[in-house]
């Protein structure tokens, strides 16, 4: 990670909030994408020439949570605590299928924070399209088009949620990671679980976080990524996810799925060998509510964990030993990918459970390593990873990390000597 102070945005002050069209609610027979996008677009003013980042927030019945979210965005600073130049970024809230005063709250806060460029659009989607994947897709498409309209180089589409408060340096830290070479940035997402009755839930969440951070450390030792060096984390979710307009166009936009649309977007980024950074310097705090707005997400996971803790059951996670072996194979395959004109390595094919000819064919057909690995993972029996109790995984991970660290230090000595 480049620890230099992030470059400053440039811009000027403005605050706006648009009044929606009376016909914002769609009929089920409306065209799938064009009609929705046009209705959103018509409710927004033209982008300012100073625009360098667009923050998008899908919101459904979030009148109670949005004030804190918007206040955090209105308080963005650079790494030295100085306010970001006004007009360098905007916030677009899509109030979709709301039955409360979500849109009115946004307009109120546009007046309350005159230094914040804040827009709101309202939309009533038919049931088949009334999901977060559709709402976030509409927002990201509009943000991308607005940033392209002003011709901003390395412009940033940044996503957060209506129940999330970003850190004061959230945008500046994202921009610093993009400037350092990242195409996309996943931020560290914290949640605050309080109350004695939720102590078992908090303990379970803490243990799950420890498992995933230890896995990230082990992965960084076995198959390191220059684009995502240690220290790093493991999250790339809608509450804190940003990418350049160039990367967004490269992958064809956000996959429009009912849930886990953020995970699907990151899979698309990896498929195109784009650089995804899991930055520990980009941080947000999200609510620990257990009644969320999506079918599968953090609220769903918290409900699952709470149910497990109440019934004295333990989560099962991917086996660390098998993950370590899989990452070793991936590293070997990546090295082979760089020499793909050569004859396929039989031992590597055997470890994957594939015939050498089948692996060779996949190598020759793939246009990127990300595409190759995705295809191999979907077809090779050797990529299957079993689930084990979380407690067992937490015992095994330190035992795997220690020798991996020793191996990495030993391997680095010849590399260091080569510079003298």
ABEGO torsion letter per residue (X at the ends): XBABBBBBBBEBBBBBBBBBBAAABBBAABBAAAAAAAAAAAABBBBBAABABBBBBBBBGAAAAAAAAAAAAAABBBAAGBBBBBGABBBBBBBBGBABAAAAAAAAAAAABAABBBBBBBBBBBAAABBAAAAAAAAAAAAAAAAAAAGBBGBBBBBBBAABBBBAAAAAAAAAAAAAGBABBBBBBBBBBBEAAAAAAAAAAAAAAAAAAAAAAAAAAABBBAABBOBBBABBBAABBBBBAAAAAAAGEBBBBABGAAAAAAAAAAAAGBBBBBBAABBBBBBABABBABABBAAAAAAAAAAAAAAGBBBBBBBAAAAAAAAAAAAAAAAAAAAAABBBBAAAAAAAGBBAAAAAAAAAABABAAAAAAAAAAABAAABBBBBBAAAAAAAAAAAAAAAAAAAAAAAAAAAAAAX
